[in-house]
Amino acid sequence: MSKAVEDLQMLRLIKAFQRVRDGDARRKIVLYVEEEAQREAQLKTREPAPARS
């Protein structure tokens, strides 16, 4: 995905998050995003498995 598309998606998510008024829903969204960011960071730091022939 290109950087421009990712930036546009991020802006859309920010605008949608700002429209959420329920505090509990906002907390759940933040927790979910934090968990996903941690998972993604863990995947990036893992060593790639050696290729098998």
mmCIF entry with sequence, helices, sheets and N, C-alpha, C, O atoms, coordinates in Angstrom:
data_MODEL
# 
_entry.id   MODEL 
# 
_entity.id                         1 
_entity.type                       polymer 
_entity.pdbx_number_of_molecules   1 
# 
_entity_poly.entity_id                      1 
_entity_poly.type                           'polypeptide(L)' 
_entity_poly.nstd_linkage                   no 
_entity_poly.nstd_monomer                   no 
_entity_poly.pdbx_seq_one_letter_code       MSKAVEDLQMLRLIKAFQRVRDGDARRKIVLYVEEEAQREAQLKTREPAPARS 
_entity_poly.pdbx_seq_one_letter_code_can   MSKAVEDLQMLRLIKAFQRVRDGDARRKIVLYVEEEAQREAQLKTREPAPARS 
_entity_poly.pdbx_strand_id                 A 
# 
loop_
_entity_poly_seq.entity_id 
_entity_poly_seq.num 
_entity_poly_seq.mon_id 
_entity_poly_seq.hetero 
1 1  MET n 
1 2  SER n 
1 3  LYS n 
1 4  ALA n 
1 5  VAL n 
1 6  GLU n 
1 7  ASP n 
1 8  LEU n 
1 9  GLN n 
1 10 MET n 
1 11 LEU n 
1 12 ARG n 
1 13 LEU n 
1 14 ILE n 
1 15 LYS n 
1 16 ALA n 
1 17 PHE n 
1 18 GLN n 
1 19 ARG n 
1 20 VAL n 
1 21 ARG n 
1 22 ASP n 
1 23 GLY n 
1 24 ASP n 
1 25 ALA n 
1 26 ARG n 
1 27 ARG n 
1 28 LYS n 
1 29 ILE n 
1 30 VAL n 
1 31 LEU n 
1 32 TYR n 
1 33 VAL n 
1 34 GLU n 
1 35 GLU n 
1 36 GLU n 
1 37 ALA n 
1 38 GLN n 
1 39 ARG n 
1 40 GLU n 
1 41 ALA n 
1 42 GLN n 
1 43 LEU n 
1 44 LYS n 
1 45 THR n 
1 46 ARG n 
1 47 GLU n 
1 48 PRO n 
1 49 ALA n 
1 50 PRO n 
1 51 ALA n 
1 52 ARG n 
1 53 SER n 
# 
_struct_asym.id          A 
_struct_asym.entity_id   1 
# 
loop_
_struct_conf.conf_type_id 
_struct_conf.id 
_struct_conf.pdbx_PDB_helix_id 
_struct_conf.beg_label_comp_id 
_struct_conf.beg_label_asym_id 
_struct_conf.beg_label_seq_id 
_struct_conf.pdbx_beg_PDB_ins_code 
_struct_conf.end_label_comp_id 
_struct_conf.end_label_asym_id 
_struct_conf.end_label_seq_id 
_struct_conf.pdbx_end_PDB_ins_code 
_struct_conf.beg_auth_comp_id 
_struct_conf.beg_auth_asym_id 
_struct_conf.beg_auth_seq_id 
_struct_conf.end_auth_comp_id 
_struct_conf.end_auth_asym_id 
_struct_conf.end_auth_seq_id 
_struct_conf.pdbx_PDB_helix_class 
_struct_conf.details 
_struct_conf.pdbx_PDB_helix_length 
HELX_P HELX_P1 AA1 LYS A 3  ? ARG A 19 ? LYS A 3  ARG A 19 1 ? 17 
HELX_P HELX_P2 AA2 GLY A 23 ? THR A 45 ? GLY A 23 THR A 45 1 ? 23 
# 
_struct_conf_type.id          HELX_P 
_struct_conf_type.criteria    ? 
_struct_conf_type.reference   ? 
# 
loop_
_atom_site.group_PDB 
_atom_site.id 
_atom_site.type_symbol 
_atom_site.label_atom_id 
_atom_site.label_alt_id 
_atom_site.label_comp_id 
_atom_site.label_asym_id 
_atom_site.label_entity_id 
_atom_site.label_seq_id 
_atom_site.pdbx_PDB_ins_code 
_atom_site.Cartn_x 
_atom_site.Cartn_y 
_atom_site.Cartn_z 
_atom_site.occupancy 
_atom_site.B_iso_or_equiv 
_atom_site.pdbx_formal_charge 
_atom_site.auth_seq_id 
_atom_site.auth_comp_id 
_atom_site.auth_asym_id 
_atom_site.auth_atom_id 
_atom_site.pdbx_PDB_model_num 
ATOM 1   N N  . MET A 1 1  ? 0.855   -1.171  0.000  1.00 0.00 ? 1  MET A N  1 
ATOM 2   C CA . MET A 1 1  ? 0.000   0.000   0.000  1.00 0.00 ? 1  MET A CA 1 
ATOM 3   C C  . MET A 1 1  ? 0.900   1.233   0.000  1.00 0.00 ? 1  MET A C  1 
ATOM 4   O O  . MET A 1 1  ? 1.902   1.284   0.712  1.00 0.00 ? 1  MET A O  1 
ATOM 5   N N  . SER A 1 2  ? 0.534   2.203   -0.792 1.00 0.00 ? 2  SER A N  1 
ATOM 6   C CA . SER A 1 2  ? 1.369   3.392   -0.873 1.00 0.00 ? 2  SER A CA 1 
ATOM 7   C C  . SER A 1 2  ? 1.206   4.253   0.374  1.00 0.00 ? 2  SER A C  1 
ATOM 8   O O  . SER A 1 2  ? 0.213   4.157   1.096  1.00 0.00 ? 2  SER A O  1 
ATOM 9   N N  . LYS A 1 3  ? 2.185   5.078   0.600  1.00 0.00 ? 3  LYS A N  1 
ATOM 10  C CA . LYS A 1 3  ? 2.183   5.952   1.780  1.00 0.00 ? 3  LYS A CA 1 
ATOM 11  C C  . LYS A 1 3  ? 0.995   6.903   1.744  1.00 0.00 ? 3  LYS A C  1 
ATOM 12  O O  . LYS A 1 3  ? 0.396   7.171   2.786  1.00 0.00 ? 3  LYS A O  1 
ATOM 13  N N  . ALA A 1 4  ? 0.644   7.414   0.581  1.00 0.00 ? 4  ALA A N  1 
ATOM 14  C CA . ALA A 1 4  ? -0.477  8.346   0.462  1.00 0.00 ? 4  ALA A CA 1 
ATOM 15  C C  . ALA A 1 4  ? -1.799  7.678   0.858  1.00 0.00 ? 4  ALA A C  1 
ATOM 16  O O  . ALA A 1 4  ? -2.637  8.293   1.517  1.00 0.00 ? 4  ALA A O  1 
ATOM 17  N N  . VAL A 1 5  ? -1.977  6.431   0.457  1.00 0.00 ? 5  VAL A N  1 
ATOM 18  C CA . VAL A 1 5  ? -3.201  5.696   0.794  1.00 0.00 ? 5  VAL A CA 1 
ATOM 19  C C  . VAL A 1 5  ? -3.255  5.446   2.294  1.00 0.00 ? 5  VAL A C  1 
ATOM 20  O O  . VAL A 1 5  ? -4.308  5.593   2.915  1.00 0.00 ? 5  VAL A O  1 
ATOM 21  N N  . GLU A 1 6  ? -2.109  5.065   2.881  1.00 0.00 ? 6  GLU A N  1 
ATOM 22  C CA . GLU A 1 6  ? -2.060  4.836   4.321  1.00 0.00 ? 6  GLU A CA 1 
ATOM 23  C C  . GLU A 1 6  ? -2.372  6.121   5.085  1.00 0.00 ? 6  GLU A C  1 
ATOM 24  O O  . GLU A 1 6  ? -3.088  6.088   6.085  1.00 0.00 ? 6  GLU A O  1 
ATOM 25  N N  . ASP A 1 7  ? -1.841  7.246   4.621  1.00 0.00 ? 7  ASP A N  1 
ATOM 26  C CA . ASP A 1 7  ? -2.112  8.534   5.270  1.00 0.00 ? 7  ASP A CA 1 
ATOM 27  C C  . ASP A 1 7  ? -3.598  8.883   5.204  1.00 0.00 ? 7  ASP A C  1 
ATOM 28  O O  . ASP A 1 7  ? -4.170  9.360   6.184  1.00 0.00 ? 7  ASP A O  1 
ATOM 29  N N  . LEU A 1 8  ? -4.209  8.651   4.069  1.00 0.00 ? 8  LEU A N  1 
ATOM 30  C CA . LEU A 1 8  ? -5.632  8.937   3.901  1.00 0.00 ? 8  LEU A CA 1 
ATOM 31  C C  . LEU A 1 8  ? -6.473  8.052   4.825  1.00 0.00 ? 8  LEU A C  1 
ATOM 32  O O  . LEU A 1 8  ? -7.429  8.520   5.444  1.00 0.00 ? 8  LEU A O  1 
ATOM 33  N N  . GLN A 1 9  ? -6.108  6.776   4.912  1.00 0.00 ? 9  GLN A N  1 
ATOM 34  C CA . GLN A 1 9  ? -6.834  5.871   5.803  1.00 0.00 ? 9  GLN A CA 1 
ATOM 35  C C  . GLN A 1 9  ? -6.695  6.318   7.254  1.00 0.00 ? 9  GLN A C  1 
ATOM 36  O O  . GLN A 1 9  ? -7.660  6.266   8.017  1.00 0.00 ? 9  GLN A O  1 
ATOM 37  N N  . MET A 1 10 ? -5.504  6.753   7.633  1.00 0.00 ? 10 MET A N  1 
ATOM 38  C CA . MET A 1 10 ? -5.281  7.205   9.001  1.00 0.00 ? 10 MET A CA 1 
ATOM 39  C C  . MET A 1 10 ? -6.131  8.441   9.303  1.00 0.00 ? 10 MET A C  1 
ATOM 40  O O  . MET A 1 10 ? -6.711  8.538   10.385 1.00 0.00 ? 10 MET A O  1 
ATOM 41  N N  . LEU A 1 11 ? -6.210  9.363   8.384  1.00 0.00 ? 11 LEU A N  1 
ATOM 42  C CA . LEU A 1 11 ? -7.041  10.550  8.586  1.00 0.00 ? 11 LEU A CA 1 
ATOM 43  C C  . LEU A 1 11 ? -8.517  10.177  8.729  1.00 0.00 ? 11 LEU A C  1 
ATOM 44  O O  . LEU A 1 11 ? -9.226  10.745  9.559  1.00 0.00 ? 11 LEU A O  1 
ATOM 45  N N  . ARG A 1 12 ? -8.967  9.236   7.934  1.00 0.00 ? 12 ARG A N  1 
ATOM 46  C CA . ARG A 1 12 ? -10.361 8.781   8.037  1.00 0.00 ? 12 ARG A CA 1 
ATOM 47  C C  . ARG A 1 12 ? -10.634 8.137   9.388  1.00 0.00 ? 12 ARG A C  1 
ATOM 48  O O  . ARG A 1 12 ? -11.686 8.361   9.988  1.00 0.00 ? 12 ARG A O  1 
ATOM 49  N N  . LEU A 1 13 ? -9.680  7.334   9.869  1.00 0.00 ? 13 LEU A N  1 
ATOM 50  C CA . LEU A 1 13 ? -9.843  6.699   11.173 1.00 0.00 ? 13 LEU A CA 1 
ATOM 51  C C  . LEU A 1 13 ? -9.860  7.727   12.295 1.00 0.00 ? 13 LEU A C  1 
ATOM 52  O O  . LEU A 1 13 ? -10.633 7.600   13.245 1.00 0.00 ? 13 LEU A O  1 
ATOM 53  N N  . ILE A 1 14 ? -9.021  8.732   12.191 1.00 0.00 ? 14 ILE A N  1 
ATOM 54  C CA . ILE A 1 14 ? -8.988  9.790   13.203 1.00 0.00 ? 14 ILE A CA 1 
ATOM 55  C C  . ILE A 1 14 ? -10.323 10.524  13.237 1.00 0.00 ? 14 ILE A C  1 
ATOM 56  O O  . ILE A 1 14 ? -10.873 10.766  14.311 1.00 0.00 ? 14 ILE A O  1 
ATOM 57  N N  . LYS A 1 15 ? -10.838 10.874  12.081 1.00 0.00 ? 15 LYS A N  1 
ATOM 58  C CA . LYS A 1 15 ? -12.126 11.575  12.025 1.00 0.00 ? 15 LYS A CA 1 
ATOM 59  C C  . LYS A 1 15 ? -13.243 10.706  12.604 1.00 0.00 ? 15 LYS A C  1 
ATOM 60  O O  . LYS A 1 15 ? -14.102 11.202  13.333 1.00 0.00 ? 15 LYS A O  1 
ATOM 61  N N  . ALA A 1 16 ? -13.233 9.418   12.281 1.00 0.00 ? 16 ALA A N  1 
ATOM 62  C CA . ALA A 1 16 ? -14.259 8.516   12.799 1.00 0.00 ? 16 ALA A CA 1 
ATOM 63  C C  . ALA A 1 16 ? -14.138 8.399   14.321 1.00 0.00 ? 16 ALA A C  1 
ATOM 64  O O  . ALA A 1 16 ? -15.149 8.393   15.023 1.00 0.00 ? 16 ALA A O  1 
ATOM 65  N N  . PHE A 1 17 ? -12.907 8.304   14.832 1.00 0.00 ? 17 PHE A N  1 
ATOM 66  C CA . PHE A 1 17 ? -12.696 8.203   16.266 1.00 0.00 ? 17 PHE A CA 1 
ATOM 67  C C  . PHE A 1 17 ? -13.199 9.463   16.975 1.00 0.00 ? 17 PHE A C  1 
ATOM 68  O O  . PHE A 1 17 ? -13.774 9.377   18.061 1.00 0.00 ? 17 PHE A O  1 
ATOM 69  N N  . GLN A 1 18 ? -12.990 10.602  16.379 1.00 0.00 ? 18 GLN A N  1 
ATOM 70  C CA . GLN A 1 18 ? -13.435 11.861  16.987 1.00 0.00 ? 18 GLN A CA 1 
ATOM 71  C C  . GLN A 1 18 ? -14.954 11.938  17.083 1.00 0.00 ? 18 GLN A C  1 
ATOM 72  O O  . GLN A 1 18 ? -15.485 12.643  17.941 1.00 0.00 ? 18 GLN A O  1 
ATOM 73  N N  . ARG A 1 19 ? -15.650 11.228  16.217 1.00 0.00 ? 19 ARG A N  1 
ATOM 74  C CA . ARG A 1 19 ? -17.121 11.240  16.253 1.00 0.00 ? 19 ARG A CA 1 
ATOM 75  C C  . ARG A 1 19 ? -17.692 10.311  17.320 1.00 0.00 ? 19 ARG A C  1 
ATOM 76  O O  . ARG A 1 19 ? -18.872 10.414  17.655 1.00 0.00 ? 19 ARG A O  1 
ATOM 77  N N  . VAL A 1 20 ? -16.874 9.406   17.860 1.00 0.00 ? 20 VAL A N  1 
ATOM 78  C CA . VAL A 1 20 ? -17.334 8.483   18.899 1.00 0.00 ? 20 VAL A CA 1 
ATOM 79  C C  . VAL A 1 20 ? -17.465 9.268   20.198 1.00 0.00 ? 20 VAL A C  1 
ATOM 80  O O  . VAL A 1 20 ? -16.492 9.855   20.673 1.00 0.00 ? 20 VAL A O  1 
ATOM 81  N N  . ARG A 1 21 ? -18.645 9.279   20.765 1.00 0.00 ? 21 ARG A N  1 
ATOM 82  C CA . ARG A 1 21 ? -18.908 10.060  21.984 1.00 0.00 ? 21 ARG A CA 1 
ATOM 83  C C  . ARG A 1 21 ? -18.879 9.210   23.246 1.00 0.00 ? 21 ARG A C  1 
ATOM 84  O O  . ARG A 1 21 ? -18.622 9.723   24.335 1.00 0.00 ? 21 ARG A O  1 
ATOM 85  N N  . ASP A 1 22 ? -19.140 7.923   23.110 1.00 0.00 ? 22 ASP A N  1 
ATOM 86  C CA . ASP A 1 22 ? -19.182 7.028   24.265 1.00 0.00 ? 22 ASP A CA 1 
ATOM 87  C C  . ASP A 1 22 ? -17.763 6.764   24.773 1.00 0.00 ? 22 ASP A C  1 
ATOM 88  O O  . ASP A 1 22 ? -16.920 6.248   24.039 1.00 0.00 ? 22 ASP A O  1 
ATOM 89  N N  . GLY A 1 23 ? -17.510 7.118   26.024 1.00 0.00 ? 23 GLY A N  1 
ATOM 90  C CA . GLY A 1 23 ? -16.179 6.954   26.598 1.00 0.00 ? 23 GLY A CA 1 
ATOM 91  C C  . GLY A 1 23 ? -15.710 5.518   26.644 1.00 0.00 ? 23 GLY A C  1 
ATOM 92  O O  . GLY A 1 23 ? -14.538 5.237   26.396 1.00 0.00 ? 23 GLY A O  1 
ATOM 93  N N  . ASP A 1 24 ? -16.626 4.594   26.964 1.00 0.00 ? 24 ASP A N  1 
ATOM 94  C CA . ASP A 1 24 ? -16.255 3.174   27.004 1.00 0.00 ? 24 ASP A CA 1 
ATOM 95  C C  . ASP A 1 24 ? -15.861 2.670   25.619 1.00 0.00 ? 24 ASP A C  1 
ATOM 96  O O  . ASP A 1 24 ? -14.901 1.913   25.479 1.00 0.00 ? 24 ASP A O  1 
ATOM 97  N N  . ALA A 1 25 ? -16.587 3.080   24.621 1.00 0.00 ? 25 ALA A N  1 
ATOM 98  C CA . ALA A 1 25 ? -16.266 2.668   23.248 1.00 0.00 ? 25 ALA A CA 1 
ATOM 99  C C  . ALA A 1 25 ? -14.910 3.233   22.836 1.00 0.00 ? 25 ALA A C  1 
ATOM 100 O O  . ALA A 1 25 ? -14.124 2.542   22.189 1.00 0.00 ? 25 ALA A O  1 
ATOM 101 N N  . ARG A 1 26 ? -14.632 4.466   23.200 1.00 0.00 ? 26 ARG A N  1 
ATOM 102 C CA . ARG A 1 26 ? -13.336 5.073   22.863 1.00 0.00 ? 26 ARG A CA 1 
ATOM 103 C C  . ARG A 1 26 ? -12.196 4.306   23.524 1.00 0.00 ? 26 ARG A C  1 
ATOM 104 O O  . ARG A 1 26 ? -11.163 4.062   22.901 1.00 0.00 ? 26 ARG A O  1 
ATOM 105 N N  . ARG A 1 27 ? -12.387 3.924   24.798 1.00 0.00 ? 27 ARG A N  1 
ATOM 106 C CA . ARG A 1 27 ? -11.352 3.155   25.498 1.00 0.00 ? 27 ARG A CA 1 
ATOM 107 C C  . ARG A 1 27 ? -11.117 1.808   24.828 1.00 0.00 ? 27 ARG A C  1 
ATOM 108 O O  . ARG A 1 27 ? -9.975  1.376   24.679 1.00 0.00 ? 27 ARG A O  1 
ATOM 109 N N  . LYS A 1 28 ? -12.188 1.152   24.430 1.00 0.00 ? 28 LYS A N  1 
ATOM 110 C CA . LYS A 1 28 ? -12.055 -0.143  23.755 1.00 0.00 ? 28 LYS A CA 1 
ATOM 111 C C  . LYS A 1 28 ? -11.301 0.013   22.436 1.00 0.00 ? 28 LYS A C  1 
ATOM 112 O O  . LYS A 1 28 ? -10.466 -0.822  22.089 1.00 0.00 ? 28 LYS A O  1 
ATOM 113 N N  . ILE A 1 29 ? -11.597 1.070   21.717 1.00 0.00 ? 29 ILE A N  1 
ATOM 114 C CA . ILE A 1 29 ? -10.908 1.317   20.447 1.00 0.00 ? 29 ILE A CA 1 
ATOM 115 C C  . ILE A 1 29 ? -9.420  1.526   20.689 1.00 0.00 ? 29 ILE A C  1 
ATOM 116 O O  . ILE A 1 29 ? -8.587  0.953   19.987 1.00 0.00 ? 29 ILE A O  1 
ATOM 117 N N  . VAL A 1 30 ? -9.085  2.351   21.685 1.00 0.00 ? 30 VAL A N  1 
ATOM 118 C CA . VAL A 1 30 ? -7.681  2.623   21.985 1.00 0.00 ? 30 VAL A CA 1 
ATOM 119 C C  . VAL A 1 30 ? -6.965  1.345   22.405 1.00 0.00 ? 30 VAL A C  1 
ATOM 120 O O  . VAL A 1 30 ? -5.849  1.085   21.953 1.00 0.00 ? 30 VAL A O  1 
ATOM 121 N N  . LEU A 1 31 ? -7.588  0.548   23.259 1.00 0.00 ? 31 LEU A N  1 
ATOM 122 C CA . LEU A 1 31 ? -6.972  -0.712  23.688 1.00 0.00 ? 31 LEU A CA 1 
ATOM 123 C C  . LEU A 1 31 ? -6.739  -1.647  22.508 1.00 0.00 ? 31 LEU A C  1 
ATOM 124 O O  . LEU A 1 31 ? -5.686  -2.276  22.404 1.00 0.00 ? 31 LEU A O  1 
ATOM 125 N N  . TYR A 1 32 ? -7.723  -1.735  21.623 1.00 0.00 ? 32 TYR A N  1 
ATOM 126 C CA . TYR A 1 32 ? -7.589  -2.598  20.451 1.00 0.00 ? 32 TYR A CA 1 
ATOM 127 C C  . TYR A 1 32 ? -6.425  -2.138  19.564 1.00 0.00 ? 32 TYR A C  1 
ATOM 128 O O  . TYR A 1 32 ? -5.621  -2.951  19.108 1.00 0.00 ? 32 TYR A O  1 
ATOM 129 N N  . VAL A 1 33 ? -6.352  -0.845  19.331 1.00 0.00 ? 33 VAL A N  1 
ATOM 130 C CA . VAL A 1 33 ? -5.290  -0.307  18.468 1.00 0.00 ? 33 VAL A CA 1 
ATOM 131 C C  . VAL A 1 33 ? -3.917  -0.532  19.106 1.00 0.00 ? 33 VAL A C  1 
ATOM 132 O O  . VAL A 1 33 ? -2.959  -0.872  18.412 1.00 0.00 ? 33 VAL A O  1 
ATOM 133 N N  . GLU A 1 34 ? -3.819  -0.345  20.426 1.00 0.00 ? 34 GLU A N  1 
ATOM 134 C CA . GLU A 1 34 ? -2.551  -0.595  21.107 1.00 0.00 ? 34 GLU A CA 1 
ATOM 135 C C  . GLU A 1 34 ? -2.133  -2.058  20.989 1.00 0.00 ? 34 GLU A C  1 
ATOM 136 O O  . GLU A 1 34 ? -0.961  -2.349  20.751 1.00 0.00 ? 34 GLU A O  1 
ATOM 137 N N  . GLU A 1 35 ? -3.073  -2.971  21.153 1.00 0.00 ? 35 GLU A N  1 
ATOM 138 C CA . GLU A 1 35 ? -2.769  -4.397  21.030 1.00 0.00 ? 35 GLU A CA 1 
ATOM 139 C C  . GLU A 1 35 ? -2.299  -4.738  19.622 1.00 0.00 ? 35 GLU A C  1 
ATOM 140 O O  . GLU A 1 35 ? -1.334  -5.481  19.447 1.00 0.00 ? 35 GLU A O  1 
ATOM 141 N N  . GLU A 1 36 ? -2.973  -4.202  18.636 1.00 0.00 ? 36 GLU A N  1 
ATOM 142 C CA . GLU A 1 36 ? -2.585  -4.468  17.246 1.00 0.00 ? 36 GLU A CA 1 
ATOM 143 C C  . GLU A 1 36 ? -1.205  -3.889  16.941 1.00 0.00 ? 36 GLU A C  1 
ATOM 144 O O  . GLU A 1 36 ? -0.420  -4.507  16.221 1.00 0.00 ? 36 GLU A O  1 
ATOM 145 N N  . ALA A 1 37 ? -0.906  -2.721  17.477 1.00 0.00 ? 37 ALA A N  1 
ATOM 146 C CA . ALA A 1 37 ? 0.407   -2.116  17.267 1.00 0.00 ? 37 ALA A CA 1 
ATOM 147 C C  . ALA A 1 37 ? 1.504   -2.966  17.902 1.00 0.00 ? 37 ALA A C  1 
ATOM 148 O O  . ALA A 1 37 ? 2.584   -3.125  17.333 1.00 0.00 ? 37 ALA A O  1 
ATOM 149 N N  . GLN A 1 38 ? 1.220   -3.508  19.082 1.00 0.00 ? 38 GLN A N  1 
ATOM 150 C CA . GLN A 1 38 ? 2.192   -4.388  19.736 1.00 0.00 ? 38 GLN A CA 1 
ATOM 151 C C  . GLN A 1 38 ? 2.416   -5.656  18.922 1.00 0.00 ? 38 GLN A C  1 
ATOM 152 O O  . GLN A 1 38 ? 3.554   -6.093  18.752 1.00 0.00 ? 38 GLN A O  1 
ATOM 153 N N  . ARG A 1 39 ? 1.337   -6.246  18.419 1.00 0.00 ? 39 ARG A N  1 
ATOM 154 C CA . ARG A 1 39 ? 1.469   -7.458  17.598 1.00 0.00 ? 39 ARG A CA 1 
ATOM 155 C C  . ARG A 1 39 ? 2.292   -7.174  16.341 1.00 0.00 ? 39 ARG A C  1 
ATOM 156 O O  . ARG A 1 39 ? 3.159   -7.959  15.959 1.00 0.00 ? 39 ARG A O  1 
ATOM 157 N N  . GLU A 1 40 ? 2.006   -6.051  15.716 1.00 0.00 ? 40 GLU A N  1 
ATOM 158 C CA . GLU A 1 40 ? 2.738   -5.694  14.496 1.00 0.00 ? 40 GLU A CA 1 
ATOM 159 C C  . GLU A 1 40 ? 4.214   -5.468  14.803 1.00 0.00 ? 40 GLU A C  1 
ATOM 160 O O  . GLU A 1 40 ? 5.077   -5.890  14.032 1.00 0.00 ? 40 GLU A O  1 
ATOM 161 N N  . ALA A 1 41 ? 4.510   -4.813  15.910 1.00 0.00 ? 41 ALA A N  1 
ATOM 162 C CA . ALA A 1 41 ? 5.900   -4.576  16.295 1.00 0.00 ? 41 ALA A CA 1 
ATOM 163 C C  . ALA A 1 41 ? 6.612   -5.898  16.568 1.00 0.00 ? 41 ALA A C  1 
ATOM 164 O O  . ALA A 1 41 ? 7.776   -6.060  16.203 1.00 0.00 ? 41 ALA A O  1 
ATOM 165 N N  . GLN A 1 42 ? 5.920   -6.845  17.209 1.00 0.00 ? 42 GLN A N  1 
ATOM 166 C CA . GLN A 1 42 ? 6.517   -8.150  17.478 1.00 0.00 ? 42 GLN A CA 1 
ATOM 167 C C  . GLN A 1 42 ? 6.806   -8.898  16.187 1.00 0.00 ? 42 GLN A C  1 
ATOM 168 O O  . GLN A 1 42 ? 7.837   -9.560  16.067 1.00 0.00 ? 42 GLN A O  1 
ATOM 169 N N  . LEU A 1 43 ? 5.906   -8.795  15.228 1.00 0.00 ? 43 LEU A N  1 
ATOM 170 C CA . LEU A 1 43 ? 6.125   -9.470  13.950 1.00 0.00 ? 43 LEU A CA 1 
ATOM 171 C C  . LEU A 1 43 ? 7.313   -8.878  13.210 1.00 0.00 ? 43 LEU A C  1 
ATOM 172 O O  . LEU A 1 43 ? 8.063   -9.603  12.558 1.00 0.00 ? 43 LEU A O  1 
ATOM 173 N N  . LYS A 1 44 ? 7.488   -7.580  13.305 1.00 0.00 ? 44 LYS A N  1 
ATOM 174 C CA . LYS A 1 44 ? 8.609   -6.919  12.619 1.00 0.00 ? 44 LYS A CA 1 
ATOM 175 C C  . LYS A 1 44 ? 9.939   -7.261  13.261 1.00 0.00 ? 44 LYS A C  1 
ATOM 176 O O  . LYS A 1 44 ? 10.961  -7.302  12.576 1.00 0.00 ? 44 LYS A O  1 
ATOM 177 N N  . THR A 1 45 ? 9.946   -7.510  14.574 1.00 0.00 ? 45 THR A N  1 
ATOM 178 C CA . THR A 1 45 ? 11.211  -7.778  15.258 1.00 0.00 ? 45 THR A CA 1 
ATOM 179 C C  . THR A 1 45 ? 11.613  -9.240  15.191 1.00 0.00 ? 45 THR A C  1 
ATOM 180 O O  . THR A 1 45 ? 12.755  -9.581  15.497 1.00 0.00 ? 45 THR A O  1 
ATOM 181 N N  . ARG A 1 46 ? 10.693  -10.106 14.796 1.00 0.00 ? 46 ARG A N  1 
ATOM 182 C CA . ARG A 1 46 ? 11.032  -11.530 14.685 1.00 0.00 ? 46 ARG A CA 1 
ATOM 183 C C  . ARG A 1 46 ? 12.009  -11.748 13.553 1.00 0.00 ? 46 ARG A C  1 
ATOM 184 O O  . ARG A 1 46 ? 11.973  -11.077 12.522 1.00 0.00 ? 46 ARG A O  1 
ATOM 185 N N  . GLU A 1 47 ? 12.875  -12.699 13.779 1.00 0.00 ? 47 GLU A N  1 
ATOM 186 C CA . GLU A 1 47 ? 13.813  -13.090 12.732 1.00 0.00 ? 47 GLU A CA 1 
ATOM 187 C C  . GLU A 1 47 ? 13.069  -13.902 11.682 1.00 0.00 ? 47 GLU A C  1 
ATOM 188 O O  . GLU A 1 47 ? 12.258  -14.761 12.026 1.00 0.00 ? 47 GLU A O  1 
ATOM 189 N N  . PRO A 1 48 ? 13.330  -13.644 10.423 1.00 0.00 ? 48 PRO A N  1 
ATOM 190 C CA . PRO A 1 48 ? 12.685  -14.485 9.392  1.00 0.00 ? 48 PRO A CA 1 
ATOM 191 C C  . PRO A 1 48 ? 13.202  -15.924 9.476  1.00 0.00 ? 48 PRO A C  1 
ATOM 192 O O  . PRO A 1 48 ? 14.395  -16.154 9.674  1.00 0.00 ? 48 PRO A O  1 
ATOM 193 N N  . ALA A 1 49 ? 12.316  -16.859 9.328  1.00 0.00 ? 49 ALA A N  1 
ATOM 194 C CA . ALA A 1 49 ? 12.678  -18.269 9.389  1.00 0.00 ? 49 ALA A CA 1 
ATOM 195 C C  . ALA A 1 49 ? 13.527  -18.630 8.177  1.00 0.00 ? 49 ALA A C  1 
ATOM 196 O O  . ALA A 1 49 ? 13.291  -18.136 7.075  1.00 0.00 ? 49 ALA A O  1 
ATOM 197 N N  . PRO A 1 50 ? 14.505  -19.483 8.384  1.00 0.00 ? 50 PRO A N  1 
ATOM 198 C CA . PRO A 1 50 ? 15.323  -19.894 7.228  1.00 0.00 ? 50 PRO A CA 1 
ATOM 199 C C  . PRO A 1 50 ? 14.481  -20.621 6.183  1.00 0.00 ? 50 PRO A C  1 
ATOM 200 O O  . PRO A 1 50 ? 13.596  -21.411 6.514  1.00 0.00 ? 50 PRO A O  1 
ATOM 201 N N  . ALA A 1 51 ? 14.768  -20.342 4.949  1.00 0.00 ? 51 ALA A N  1 
ATOM 202 C CA . ALA A 1 51 ? 14.011  -20.959 3.851  1.00 0.00 ? 51 ALA A CA 1 
ATOM 203 C C  . ALA A 1 51 ? 14.395  -22.427 3.732  1.00 0.00 ? 51 ALA A C  1 
ATOM 204 O O  . ALA A 1 51 ? 15.568  -22.796 3.793  1.00 0.00 ? 51 ALA A O  1 
ATOM 205 N N  . ARG A 1 52 ? 13.371  -23.249 3.562  1.00 0.00 ? 52 ARG A N  1 
ATOM 206 C CA . ARG A 1 52 ? 13.611  -24.689 3.387  1.00 0.00 ? 52 ARG A CA 1 
ATOM 207 C C  . ARG A 1 52 ? 13.469  -25.043 1.916  1.00 0.00 ? 52 ARG A C  1 
ATOM 208 O O  . ARG A 1 52 ? 12.624  -24.505 1.201  1.00 0.00 ? 52 ARG A O  1 
ATOM 209 N N  . SER A 1 53 ? 14.306  -25.945 1.496  1.00 0.00 ? 53 SER A N  1 
ATOM 210 C CA . SER A 1 53 ? 14.271  -26.358 0.090  1.00 0.00 ? 53 SER A CA 1 
ATOM 211 C C  . SER A 1 53 ? 13.500  -27.631 -0.082 1.00 0.00 ? 53 SER A C  1 
ATOM 212 O O  . SER A 1 53 ? 13.367  -28.126 -1.201 1.00 0.00 ? 53 SER A O  1 
# 
